[in-house]
Amino acid sequence: MGQVVITVNNRNFTMECADGEEDHLKELAALLDNQVREIKLGVGEVGDIRLLVMAGLIIADQLSEALEKVETLSAEIAGVHKTGSEAIEQSKEVERAAADRIEAAAKRLEQISRLARQG
């Protein structure tokens, strides 16, 4: 288990994390600290707990928006795959129809050729 000292709102906190996750935890702490600083610039000092709750809600809102975008993009990708599959199936149908017409034309040419040889 790894340990990391993070700083949020000019206060140090010792946190434990899984080995190898230390840098990620530092990045998350920096994100939270930046959000706290932005709030303090906008509204001033409102108390540590309220400040952290506000920062948490803003970050949760950003996460919610990102998840909605991921969901929308996933649906769009699924639609593209479906459209691609439908296009492939239509292409196969056109190919089959063209092959049937070519075969019918070939048979007709054979008949004409036979008739021409007989006559």
N, C-alpha and C positions, 0 to 999 in steps of 0.2 A: 504494500500500500504506500503510495507516494504522498508527500506533504508539500504544500505550496503556501507561501505567504502572499496574499492578495491585498490590494489596497482599494477601498471603495470609500468615497467621501472623506479622504484623508485619514482613514482608519485602517489599520492592518488587521487582517484575519488569517489565522492559520487554518487551512482546509486540507482534508484528506481526499485523495482521489486514487483511481486505479493507476497502477504503474503505466507510464507512457502517456497519461492523459494530462500531465502537468501543464504543458504549453497550451493545450486547449482550454483548460480551466483559467489560465492567465488571460487568454483572449476573451473569454466570457466575462471575466471580472472587469477587463478594460471596457468592454461594451456597456456593462452596467454602470461603471464609474463615469463614462462619457455621458450617459443618459442622465445620471444624477447631476452632473455639472450643468448640462443644458437646462434642466428644470430649475436649478438654483439661479441661473442667469435670468430666467423668465419670471420666477415667482419669489425668489429670495429664500431665506432660511425658513423652513416650515417644520422642522423637527426630523430627526433621522428616520423614524419609522414611516412617517407620512411620505417623506422624500423617496424612500425605497419602495413603498407601495405604488407611488405614482410612476416611478421608473419601471417597476415590474409590469404595471398595466400597459404602459406605452410599448414596452418590448413584447408583451403578450399580444397586443393589437397588431404589431408588425409581423409577428409570427403567424397570427390568424390570417392576415392578408396574404402572406407568402404561401400558406397552405391552400388558400382558396385559388391562388394563381396556379399552384401545382396541380390541383384538382381540375381546373379549367384546361390547362395544357394537356393533362393526361386524357381528358375527354376528347380534346381536339386530335390528339395523336391516335386515339382509338378510332375516331371518325375517319382519319386519313387512311389508317390501315384497312378499315371496312371499305372505304371508297376505292382503295387500291385493289382489294380483293374483288370487289364488284367489277372494276374495270378489267381485271384479268379474266374474270368469268365471261364478261361481254366479248372480250377479244377472242376467247376460245369459241364462243358461239358464232361469231362472225367468221372465224377461221373454218369451223365445221360447215357453215352454210356455203362459204366460198368453195370448199373442197367438194361438197355435194354438187354444186353448179358445174365445177370443172369436170367432175366425173360424168355428169349428165351430158355435158357438151362433148366429151370424148366419145361417149356411146353414140351420140347422134352423128358425129363425124365418121365413126366406124360404119354406121348404117349407110350414110351417104356414100362412103367409099365403096362398100359392097354393091350398092345399087349402080354406081358408076361403072364398076367392073363388069357387072352383068349386062348392062345395057349397051 
